Amino acid sequence: YHAGFGRDIDVAIGNVGGAFSYAVIPKGKWNGITRFNISVFDNRKESKKKYDKEIVEIESKPNLFGYKSARDCLESTYTTVIQRTLSFIDNCLME
């Protein structure tokens, strides 16, 4: 969950939650990135199940409104990832 300006770097790599991760970041734009690693444990029946998923969203906007553009990118990616997370949890528990 981070927003920043893509100035000199166009590719980001790192370790998130013990897993290798990378992202392409457009130069000269504000970039919002939200990434969740989700594990759902279903212990309702005798056959216990575990569901894992990585949900990532990246959005870029031109630098028209300064930090407001950054906040808009971040809010948009966060909202999208939350929606995908709830959908994933719902699908896991529907099985």
Number of C-alpha atoms within 10 A of each C-alpha: 14 16 22 17 22 17 12 10 12 12 12 10 10 11 9 12 9 7 8 9 12 11 14 13 23 19 16 16 20 28 27 26 22 22 18 17 13 14 12 14 14 15 10 9 7 7 7 9 12 10 13 12 13 11 16 17 19 22 20 24 17 15 15 10 11 12 14 12 21 24 17 19 23 25 19 17 25 22 13 16 21 15 11 15 18 11 11 18 16 11 10 16 12 7 6
